[in-house]
Amino acid sequence: MTEHEPELFWDSTYAIVVALMEHHPQRRPETVGLEELTALVESLPGFQDDPALLNERLLLDILTVWYEEAT
């Protein structure tokens, strides 16, 4: 993790969205499923959270904010 990458946790919705847009600019949120979103988030630099804490609501929140920021 570089000094410029924030630590990310499942409930860091907006920070995750910013990181997704930065690291995956070619991806559109409306084409990403929940399983793929999980993998994208977990692969982000700075992601530190426990996968066991994940739930569908968190993923849907991330997708919603990502869609709103991308459009």
PDB file of N, CA, C and O in Angstrom:
ATOM      1  N   MET A   1       0.848  -1.170   0.000  1.00  0.00           N
ATOM      2  CA  MET A   1       0.000   0.000   0.000  1.00  0.00           C
ATOM      3  C   MET A   1       0.898   1.239   0.000  1.00  0.00           C
ATOM      4  O   MET A   1       1.837   1.329   0.791  1.00  0.00           O
ATOM      5  N   THR A   2       0.613   2.171  -0.869  1.00  0.00           N
ATOM      6  CA  THR A   2       1.396   3.400  -0.898  1.00  0.00           C
ATOM      7  C   THR A   2       0.830   4.381   0.120  1.00  0.00           C
ATOM      8  O   THR A   2      -0.255   4.180   0.665  1.00  0.00           O
ATOM      9  N   GLU A   3       1.574   5.425   0.358  1.00  0.00           N
ATOM     10  CA  GLU A   3       1.102   6.431   1.313  1.00  0.00           C
ATOM     11  C   GLU A   3      -0.127   7.168   0.799  1.00  0.00           C
ATOM     12  O   GLU A   3      -0.829   7.816   1.576  1.00  0.00           O
ATOM     13  N   HIS A   4      -0.398   7.078  -0.510  1.00  0.00           N
ATOM     14  CA  HIS A   4      -1.541   7.776  -1.098  1.00  0.00           C
ATOM     15  C   HIS A   4      -2.809   6.924  -1.121  1.00  0.00           C
ATOM     16  O   HIS A   4      -3.891   7.432  -1.417  1.00  0.00           O
ATOM     17  N   GLU A   5      -2.686   5.655  -0.815  1.00  0.00           N
ATOM     18  CA  GLU A   5      -3.849   4.773  -0.825  1.00  0.00           C
ATOM     19  C   GLU A   5      -4.465   4.728   0.566  1.00  0.00           C
ATOM     20  O   GLU A   5      -3.784   4.381   1.532  1.00  0.00           O
ATOM     21  N   PRO A   6      -5.746   5.075   0.682  1.00  0.00           N
ATOM     22  CA  PRO A   6      -6.385   5.014   2.004  1.00  0.00           C
ATOM     23  C   PRO A   6      -6.644   3.567   2.397  1.00  0.00           C
ATOM     24  O   PRO A   6      -6.747   2.690   1.539  1.00  0.00           O
ATOM     25  N   GLU A   7      -6.746   3.326   3.683  1.00  0.00           N
ATOM     26  CA  GLU A   7      -7.203   2.012   4.130  1.00  0.00           C
ATOM     27  C   GLU A   7      -8.692   1.936   3.849  1.00  0.00           C
ATOM     28  O   GLU A   7      -9.439   2.859   4.175  1.00  0.00           O
ATOM     29  N   LEU A   8      -9.119   0.852   3.253  1.00  0.00           N
ATOM     30  CA  LEU A   8     -10.520   0.692   2.882  1.00  0.00           C
ATOM     31  C   LEU A   8     -11.153  -0.426   3.686  1.00  0.00           C
ATOM     32  O   LEU A   8     -10.542  -1.468   3.923  1.00  0.00           O
ATOM     33  N   PHE A   9     -12.381  -0.193   4.099  1.00  0.00           N
ATOM     34  CA  PHE A   9     -13.170  -1.175   4.827  1.00  0.00           C
ATOM     35  C   PHE A   9     -14.538  -1.256   4.158  1.00  0.00           C
ATOM     36  O   PHE A   9     -14.930  -0.336   3.441  1.00  0.00           O
ATOM     37  N   TRP A  10     -15.265  -2.340   4.384  1.00  0.00           N
ATOM     38  CA  TRP A  10     -16.549  -2.540   3.707  1.00  0.00           C
ATOM     39  C   TRP A  10     -17.493  -1.358   3.862  1.00  0.00           C
ATOM     40  O   TRP A  10     -18.251  -1.057   2.940  1.00  0.00           O
ATOM     41  N   ASP A  11     -17.466  -0.686   4.999  1.00  0.00           N
ATOM     42  CA  ASP A  11     -18.396   0.425   5.196  1.00  0.00           C
ATOM     43  C   ASP A  11     -17.839   1.773   4.725  1.00  0.00           C
ATOM     44  O   ASP A  11     -18.451   2.814   4.968  1.00  0.00           O
ATOM     45  N   SER A  12     -16.684   1.757   4.055  1.00  0.00           N
ATOM     46  CA  SER A  12     -16.100   2.974   3.470  1.00  0.00           C
ATOM     47  C   SER A  12     -16.632   3.142   2.045  1.00  0.00           C
ATOM     48  O   SER A  12     -15.866   3.195   1.082  1.00  0.00           O
ATOM     49  N   THR A  13     -17.947   3.222   1.935  1.00  0.00           N
ATOM     50  CA  THR A  13     -18.604   3.157   0.625  1.00  0.00           C
ATOM     51  C   THR A  13     -18.037   4.162  -0.369  1.00  0.00           C
ATOM     52  O   THR A  13     -17.625   3.782  -1.465  1.00  0.00           O
ATOM     53  N   TYR A  14     -18.012   5.431  -0.001  1.00  0.00           N
ATOM     54  CA  TYR A  14     -17.575   6.447  -0.965  1.00  0.00           C
ATOM     55  C   TYR A  14     -16.107   6.265  -1.332  1.00  0.00           C
ATOM     56  O   TYR A  14     -15.752   6.389  -2.504  1.00  0.00           O
ATOM     57  N   ALA A  15     -15.260   5.977  -0.373  1.00  0.00           N
ATOM     58  CA  ALA A  15     -13.831   5.766  -0.647  1.00  0.00           C
ATOM     59  C   ALA A  15     -13.630   4.557  -1.556  1.00  0.00           C
ATOM     60  O   ALA A  15     -12.759   4.577  -2.426  1.00  0.00           O
ATOM     61  N   ILE A  16     -14.417   3.516  -1.366  1.00  0.00           N
ATOM     62  CA  ILE A  16     -14.342   2.344  -2.241  1.00  0.00           C
ATOM     63  C   ILE A  16     -14.742   2.726  -3.662  1.00  0.00           C
ATOM     64  O   ILE A  16     -14.083   2.328  -4.623  1.00  0.00           O
ATOM     65  N   VAL A  17     -15.814   3.493  -3.795  1.00  0.00           N
ATOM     66  CA  VAL A  17     -16.269   3.916  -5.123  1.00  0.00           C
ATOM     67  C   VAL A  17     -15.196   4.747  -5.826  1.00  0.00           C
ATOM     68  O   VAL A  17     -14.927   4.535  -7.008  1.00  0.00           O
ATOM     69  N   VAL A  18     -14.590   5.679  -5.117  1.00  0.00           N
ATOM     70  CA  VAL A  18     -13.523   6.494  -5.705  1.00  0.00           C
ATOM     71  C   VAL A  18     -12.380   5.588  -6.173  1.00  0.00           C
ATOM     72  O   VAL A  18     -11.851   5.768  -7.270  1.00  0.00           O
ATOM     73  N   ALA A  19     -12.008   4.628  -5.348  1.00  0.00           N
ATOM     74  CA  ALA A  19     -10.925   3.706  -5.713  1.00  0.00           C
ATOM     75  C   ALA A  19     -11.318   2.841  -6.912  1.00  0.00           C
ATOM     76  O   ALA A  19     -10.493   2.601  -7.793  1.00  0.00           O
ATOM     77  N   LEU A  20     -12.562   2.372  -6.954  1.00  0.00           N
ATOM     78  CA  LEU A  20     -13.017   1.584  -8.098  1.00  0.00           C
ATOM     79  C   LEU A  20     -12.945   2.399  -9.388  1.00  0.00           C
ATOM     80  O   LEU A  20     -12.497   1.902 -10.421  1.00  0.00           O
ATOM     81  N   MET A  21     -13.386   3.644  -9.322  1.00  0.00           N
ATOM     82  CA  MET A  21     -13.370   4.496 -10.514  1.00  0.00           C
ATOM     83  C   MET A  21     -11.933   4.786 -10.958  1.00  0.00           C
ATOM     84  O   MET A  21     -11.662   4.913 -12.152  1.00  0.00           O
ATOM     85  N   GLU A  22     -11.031   4.890 -10.008  1.00  0.00           N
ATOM     86  CA  GLU A  22      -9.631   5.166 -10.320  1.00  0.00           C
ATOM     87  C   GLU A  22      -8.930   3.931 -10.886  1.00  0.00           C
ATOM     88  O   GLU A  22      -8.190   4.029 -11.865  1.00  0.00           O
ATOM     89  N   HIS A  23      -9.163   2.774 -10.271  1.00  0.00           N
ATOM     90  CA  HIS A  23      -8.438   1.562 -10.646  1.00  0.00           C
ATOM     91  C   HIS A  23      -9.126   0.754 -11.739  1.00  0.00           C
ATOM     92  O   HIS A  23      -8.497  -0.102 -12.361  1.00  0.00           O
ATOM     93  N   HIS A  24     -10.398   1.011 -11.979  1.00  0.00           N
ATOM     94  CA  HIS A  24     -11.149   0.274 -13.009  1.00  0.00           C
ATOM     95  C   HIS A  24     -11.998   1.260 -13.828  1.00  0.00           C
ATOM     96  O   HIS A  24     -13.220   1.128 -13.880  1.00  0.00           O
ATOM     97  N   PRO A  25     -11.355   2.242 -14.462  1.00  0.00           N
ATOM     98  CA  PRO A  25     -12.125   3.281 -15.166  1.00  0.00           C
ATOM     99  C   PRO A  25     -12.957   2.746 -16.332  1.00  0.00           C
ATOM    100  O   PRO A  25     -13.929   3.378 -16.746  1.00  0.00           O
ATOM    101  N   GLN A  26     -12.580   1.593 -16.854  1.00  0.00           N
ATOM    102  CA  GLN A  26     -13.311   1.016 -17.983  1.00  0.00           C
ATOM    103  C   GLN A  26     -14.583   0.294 -17.554  1.00  0.00           C
ATOM    104  O   GLN A  26     -15.433  -0.014 -18.389  1.00  0.00           O
ATOM    105  N   ARG A  27     -14.718   0.024 -16.264  1.00  0.00           N
ATOM    106  CA  ARG A  27     -15.876  -0.722 -15.764  1.00  0.00           C
ATOM    107  C   ARG A  27     -17.050   0.206 -15.529  1.00  0.00           C
ATOM    108  O   ARG A  27     -16.879   1.337 -15.073  1.00  0.00           O
ATOM    109  N   ARG A  28     -18.244  -0.278 -15.841  1.00  0.00           N
ATOM    110  CA  ARG A  28     -19.489   0.445 -15.604  1.00  0.00           C
ATOM    111  C   ARG A  28     -20.242  -0.299 -14.506  1.00  0.00           C
ATOM    112  O   ARG A  28     -20.388  -1.519 -14.586  1.00  0.00           O
ATOM    113  N   PRO A  29     -20.721   0.402 -13.487  1.00  0.00           N
ATOM    114  CA  PRO A  29     -21.368  -0.276 -12.361  1.00  0.00           C
ATOM    115  C   PRO A  29     -22.591  -1.092 -12.770  1.00  0.00           C
ATOM    116  O   PRO A  29     -22.889  -2.107 -12.140  1.00  0.00           O
ATOM    117  N   GLU A  30     -23.295  -0.673 -13.801  1.00  0.00           N
ATOM    118  CA  GLU A  30     -24.497  -1.409 -14.200  1.00  0.00           C
ATOM    119  C   GLU A  30     -24.177  -2.756 -14.851  1.00  0.00           C
ATOM    120  O   GLU A  30     -25.085  -3.555 -15.083  1.00  0.00           O
ATOM    121  N   THR A  31     -22.908  -3.019 -15.147  1.00  0.00           N
ATOM    122  CA  THR A  31     -22.529  -4.308 -15.743  1.00  0.00           C
ATOM    123  C   THR A  31     -21.808  -5.223 -14.759  1.00  0.00           C
ATOM    124  O   THR A  31     -21.372  -6.314 -15.127  1.00  0.00           O
ATOM    125  N   VAL A  32     -21.682  -4.784 -13.515  1.00  0.00           N
ATOM    126  CA  VAL A  32     -20.935  -5.549 -12.509  1.00  0.00           C
ATOM    127  C   VAL A  32     -21.901  -6.246 -11.566  1.00  0.00           C
ATOM    128  O   VAL A  32     -22.749  -5.604 -10.945  1.00  0.00           O
ATOM    129  N   GLY A  33     -21.771  -7.555 -11.462  1.00  0.00           N
ATOM    130  CA  GLY A  33     -22.581  -8.323 -10.519  1.00  0.00           C
ATOM    131  C   GLY A  33     -21.979  -8.286  -9.130  1.00  0.00           C
ATOM    132  O   GLY A  33     -20.852  -7.830  -8.941  1.00  0.00           O
ATOM    133  N   LEU A  34     -22.736  -8.769  -8.163  1.00  0.00           N
ATOM    134  CA  LEU A  34     -22.287  -8.701  -6.767  1.00  0.00           C
ATOM    135  C   LEU A  34     -21.028  -9.534  -6.520  1.00  0.00           C
ATOM    136  O   LEU A  34     -20.142  -9.114  -5.775  1.00  0.00           O
ATOM    137  N   GLU A  35     -20.947 -10.702  -7.139  1.00  0.00           N
ATOM    138  CA  GLU A  35     -19.767 -11.550  -6.947  1.00  0.00           C
ATOM    139  C   GLU A  35     -18.523 -10.869  -7.526  1.00  0.00           C
ATOM    140  O   GLU A  35     -17.461 -10.859  -6.903  1.00  0.00           O
ATOM    141  N   GLU A  36     -18.670 -10.303  -8.722  1.00  0.00           N
ATOM    142  CA  GLU A  36     -17.546  -9.601  -9.336  1.00  0.00           C
ATOM    143  C   GLU A  36     -17.184  -8.352  -8.539  1.00  0.00           C
ATOM    144  O   GLU A  36     -16.004  -8.038  -8.378  1.00  0.00           O
ATOM    145  N   LEU A  37     -18.187  -7.643  -8.042  1.00  0.00           N
ATOM    146  CA  LEU A  37     -17.927  -6.460  -7.227  1.00  0.00           C
ATOM    147  C   LEU A  37     -17.117  -6.827  -5.992  1.00  0.00           C
ATOM    148  O   LEU A  37     -16.187  -6.113  -5.617  1.00  0.00           O
ATOM    149  N   THR A  38     -17.465  -7.925  -5.370  1.00  0.00           N
ATOM    150  CA  THR A  38     -16.705  -8.392  -4.205  1.00  0.00           C
ATOM    151  C   THR A  38     -15.235  -8.560  -4.556  1.00  0.00           C
ATOM    152  O   THR A  38     -14.359  -8.096  -3.826  1.00  0.00           O
ATOM    153  N   ALA A  39     -14.967  -9.226  -5.676  1.00  0.00           N
ATOM    154  CA  ALA A  39     -13.580  -9.458  -6.098  1.00  0.00           C
ATOM    155  C   ALA A  39     -12.871  -8.143  -6.425  1.00  0.00           C
ATOM    156  O   ALA A  39     -11.701  -7.973  -6.083  1.00  0.00           O
ATOM    157  N   LEU A  40     -13.569  -7.212  -7.083  1.00  0.00           N
ATOM    158  CA  LEU A  40     -12.970  -5.921  -7.424  1.00  0.00           C
ATOM    159  C   LEU A  40     -12.598  -5.149  -6.158  1.00  0.00           C
ATOM    160  O   LEU A  40     -11.504  -4.592  -6.064  1.00  0.00           O
ATOM    161  N   VAL A  41     -13.507  -5.119  -5.192  1.00  0.00           N
ATOM    162  CA  VAL A  41     -13.246  -4.385  -3.951  1.00  0.00           C
ATOM    163  C   VAL A  41     -12.092  -5.025  -3.184  1.00  0.00           C
ATOM    164  O   VAL A  41     -11.188  -4.329  -2.720  1.00  0.00           O
ATOM    165  N   GLU A  42     -12.123  -6.339  -3.054  1.00  0.00           N
ATOM    166  CA  GLU A  42     -11.078  -7.020  -2.277  1.00  0.00           C
ATOM    167  C   GLU A  42      -9.707  -6.879  -2.920  1.00  0.00           C
ATOM    168  O   GLU A  42      -8.692  -7.009  -2.235  1.00  0.00           O
ATOM    169  N   SER A  43      -9.653  -6.613  -4.232  1.00  0.00           N
ATOM    170  CA  SER A  43      -8.359  -6.463  -4.911  1.00  0.00           C
ATOM    171  C   SER A  43      -7.847  -5.025  -4.906  1.00  0.00           C
ATOM    172  O   SER A  43      -6.739  -4.766  -5.375  1.00  0.00           O
ATOM    173  N   LEU A  44      -8.642  -4.082  -4.380  1.00  0.00           N
ATOM    174  CA  LEU A  44      -8.200  -2.689  -4.349  1.00  0.00           C
ATOM    175  C   LEU A  44      -7.019  -2.502  -3.406  1.00  0.00           C
ATOM    176  O   LEU A  44      -6.987  -3.086  -2.323  1.00  0.00           O
ATOM    177  N   PRO A  45      -6.039  -1.680  -3.819  1.00  0.00           N
ATOM    178  CA  PRO A  45      -4.943  -1.366  -2.906  1.00  0.00           C
ATOM    179  C   PRO A  45      -5.515  -0.703  -1.655  1.00  0.00           C
ATOM    180  O   PRO A  45      -6.353   0.194  -1.750  1.00  0.00           O
ATOM    181  N   GLY A  46      -5.072  -1.135  -0.515  1.00  0.00           N
ATOM    182  CA  GLY A  46      -5.536  -0.537   0.731  1.00  0.00           C
ATOM    183  C   GLY A  46      -6.741  -1.220   1.349  1.00  0.00           C
ATOM    184  O   GLY A  46      -7.139  -0.877   2.462  1.00  0.00           O
ATOM    185  N   PHE A  47      -7.335  -2.189   0.645  1.00  0.00           N
ATOM    186  CA  PHE A  47      -8.492  -2.861   1.240  1.00  0.00           C
ATOM    187  C   PHE A  47      -8.020  -3.742   2.383  1.00  0.00           C
ATOM    188  O   PHE A  47      -7.158  -4.603   2.203  1.00  0.00           O
ATOM    189  N   GLN A  48      -8.593  -3.520   3.564  1.00  0.00           N
ATOM    190  CA  GLN A  48      -8.102  -4.172   4.789  1.00  0.00           C
ATOM    191  C   GLN A  48      -9.137  -5.007   5.521  1.00  0.00           C
ATOM    192  O   GLN A  48      -8.802  -5.631   6.528  1.00  0.00           O
ATOM    193  N   ASP A  49     -10.375  -5.046   5.062  1.00  0.00           N
ATOM    194  CA  ASP A  49     -11.442  -5.606   5.892  1.00  0.00           C
ATOM    195  C   ASP A  49     -11.565  -7.120   5.760  1.00  0.00           C
ATOM    196  O   ASP A  49     -11.041  -7.733   4.831  1.00  0.00           O
ATOM    197  N   ASP A  50     -12.260  -7.685   6.702  1.00  0.00           N
ATOM    198  CA  ASP A  50     -12.506  -9.116   6.779  1.00  0.00           C
ATOM    199  C   ASP A  50     -13.639  -9.487   5.810  1.00  0.00           C
ATOM    200  O   ASP A  50     -14.739  -8.946   5.925  1.00  0.00           O
ATOM    201  N   PRO A  51     -13.391 -10.390   4.868  1.00  0.00           N
ATOM    202  CA  PRO A  51     -14.443 -10.809   3.933  1.00  0.00           C
ATOM    203  C   PRO A  51     -15.684 -11.360   4.639  1.00  0.00           C
ATOM    204  O   PRO A  51     -16.780 -11.321   4.080  1.00  0.00           O
ATOM    205  N   ALA A  52     -15.523 -11.863   5.842  1.00  0.00           N
ATOM    206  CA  ALA A  52     -16.663 -12.421   6.582  1.00  0.00           C
ATOM    207  C   ALA A  52     -17.663 -11.346   7.004  1.00  0.00           C
ATOM    208  O   ALA A  52     -18.808 -11.665   7.322  1.00  0.00           O
ATOM    209  N   LEU A  53     -17.250 -10.083   7.011  1.00  0.00           N
ATOM    210  CA  LEU A  53     -18.135  -8.994   7.418  1.00  0.00           C
ATOM    211  C   LEU A  53     -19.031  -8.503   6.278  1.00  0.00           C
ATOM    212  O   LEU A  53     -19.934  -7.694   6.493  1.00  0.00           O
ATOM    213  N   LEU A  54     -18.777  -8.991   5.084  1.00  0.00           N
ATOM    214  CA  LEU A  54     -19.520  -8.542   3.914  1.00  0.00           C
ATOM    215  C   LEU A  54     -20.959  -9.031   3.937  1.00  0.00           C
ATOM    216  O   LEU A  54     -21.243 -10.150   4.364  1.00  0.00           O
ATOM    217  N   ASN A  55     -21.870  -8.166   3.466  1.00  0.00           N
ATOM    218  CA  ASN A  55     -23.250  -8.593   3.263  1.00  0.00           C
ATOM    219  C   ASN A  55     -23.784  -7.912   2.000  1.00  0.00           C
ATOM    220  O   ASN A  55     -23.175  -6.978   1.478  1.00  0.00           O
ATOM    221  N   GLU A  56     -24.912  -8.388   1.528  1.00  0.00           N
ATOM    222  CA  GLU A  56     -25.485  -7.893   0.278  1.00  0.00           C
ATOM    223  C   GLU A  56     -25.817  -6.405   0.351  1.00  0.00           C
ATOM    224  O   GLU A  56     -25.651  -5.685  -0.634  1.00  0.00           O
ATOM    225  N   ARG A  57     -26.277  -5.947   1.492  1.00  0.00           N
ATOM    226  CA  ARG A  57     -26.618  -4.522   1.640  1.00  0.00           C
ATOM    227  C   ARG A  57     -25.412  -3.627   1.382  1.00  0.00           C
ATOM    228  O   ARG A  57     -25.531  -2.606   0.706  1.00  0.00           O
ATOM    229  N   LEU A  58     -24.249  -4.005   1.917  1.00  0.00           N
ATOM    230  CA  LEU A  58     -23.034  -3.225   1.688  1.00  0.00           C
ATOM    231  C   LEU A  58     -22.693  -3.178   0.200  1.00  0.00           C
ATOM    232  O   LEU A  58     -22.340  -2.125  -0.330  1.00  0.00           O
ATOM    233  N   LEU A  59     -22.801  -4.322  -0.466  1.00  0.00           N
ATOM    234  CA  LEU A  59     -22.499  -4.367  -1.896  1.00  0.00           C
ATOM    235  C   LEU A  59     -23.476  -3.508  -2.694  1.00  0.00           C
ATOM    236  O   LEU A  59     -23.074  -2.790  -3.609  1.00  0.00           O
ATOM    237  N   LEU A  60     -24.751  -3.583  -2.347  1.00  0.00           N
ATOM    238  CA  LEU A  60     -25.746  -2.777  -3.052  1.00  0.00           C
ATOM    239  C   LEU A  60     -25.523  -1.289  -2.812  1.00  0.00           C
ATOM    240  O   LEU A  60     -25.726  -0.479  -3.716  1.00  0.00           O
ATOM    241  N   ASP A  61     -25.113  -0.928  -1.614  1.00  0.00           N
ATOM    242  CA  ASP A  61     -24.788   0.478  -1.325  1.00  0.00           C
ATOM    243  C   ASP A  61     -23.616   0.945  -2.185  1.00  0.00           C
ATOM    244  O   ASP A  61     -23.647   2.044  -2.739  1.00  0.00           O
ATOM    245  N   ILE A  62     -22.589   0.115  -2.293  1.00  0.00           N
ATOM    246  CA  ILE A  62     -21.429   0.456  -3.117  1.00  0.00           C
ATOM    247  C   ILE A  62     -21.855   0.626  -4.574  1.00  0.00           C
ATOM    248  O   ILE A  62     -21.472   1.600  -5.223  1.00  0.00           O
ATOM    249  N   LEU A  63     -22.641  -0.311  -5.085  1.00  0.00           N
ATOM    250  CA  LEU A  63     -23.110  -0.218  -6.472  1.00  0.00           C
ATOM    251  C   LEU A  63     -23.945   1.036  -6.702  1.00  0.00           C
ATOM    252  O   LEU A  63     -23.800   1.696  -7.730  1.00  0.00           O
ATOM    253  N   THR A  64     -24.806   1.364  -5.766  1.00  0.00           N
ATOM    254  CA  THR A  64     -25.665   2.540  -5.907  1.00  0.00           C
ATOM    255  C   THR A  64     -24.839   3.814  -5.970  1.00  0.00           C
ATOM    256  O   THR A  64     -25.060   4.652  -6.845  1.00  0.00           O
ATOM    257  N   VAL A  65     -23.895   3.971  -5.058  1.00  0.00           N
ATOM    258  CA  VAL A  65     -23.070   5.176  -5.043  1.00  0.00           C
ATOM    259  C   VAL A  65     -22.185   5.216  -6.299  1.00  0.00           C
ATOM    260  O   VAL A  65     -21.986   6.281  -6.883  1.00  0.00           O
ATOM    261  N   TRP A  66     -21.660   4.065  -6.710  1.00  0.00           N
ATOM    262  CA  TRP A  66     -20.825   4.000  -7.910  1.00  0.00           C
ATOM    263  C   TRP A  66     -21.634   4.449  -9.125  1.00  0.00           C
ATOM    264  O   TRP A  66     -21.152   5.233  -9.943  1.00  0.00           O
ATOM    265  N   TYR A  67     -22.847   3.956  -9.238  1.00  0.00           N
ATOM    266  CA  TYR A  67     -23.719   4.342 -10.352  1.00  0.00           C
ATOM    267  C   TYR A  67     -23.991   5.853 -10.321  1.00  0.00           C
ATOM    268  O   TYR A  67     -23.918   6.525 -11.350  1.00  0.00           O
ATOM    269  N   GLU A  68     -24.300   6.368  -9.147  1.00  0.00           N
ATOM    270  CA  GLU A  68     -24.597   7.802  -9.028  1.00  0.00           C
ATOM    271  C   GLU A  68     -23.370   8.656  -9.393  1.00  0.00           C
ATOM    272  O   GLU A  68     -23.508   9.703 -10.025  1.00  0.00           O
ATOM    273  N   GLU A  69     -22.201   8.216  -9.004  1.00  0.00           N
ATOM    274  CA  GLU A  69     -20.981   8.973  -9.313  1.00  0.00           C
ATOM    275  C   GLU A  69     -20.593   8.847 -10.783  1.00  0.00           C
ATOM    276  O   GLU A  69     -20.014   9.773 -11.353  1.00  0.00           O
ATOM    277  N   ALA A  70     -20.901   7.728 -11.391  1.00  0.00           N
ATOM    278  CA  ALA A  70     -20.502   7.478 -12.784  1.00  0.00           C
ATOM    279  C   ALA A  70     -21.432   8.117 -13.791  1.00  0.00           C
ATOM    280  O   ALA A  70     -21.063   8.282 -14.954  1.00  0.00           O
ATOM    281  N   THR A  71     -22.646   8.486 -13.366  1.00  0.00           N
ATOM    282  CA  THR A  71     -23.613   9.040 -14.327  1.00  0.00           C
ATOM    283  C   THR A  71     -23.867  10.518 -14.097  1.00  0.00           C
ATOM    284  O   THR A  71     -24.653  11.129 -14.820  1.00  0.00           O
TER     285      THR A  71
END
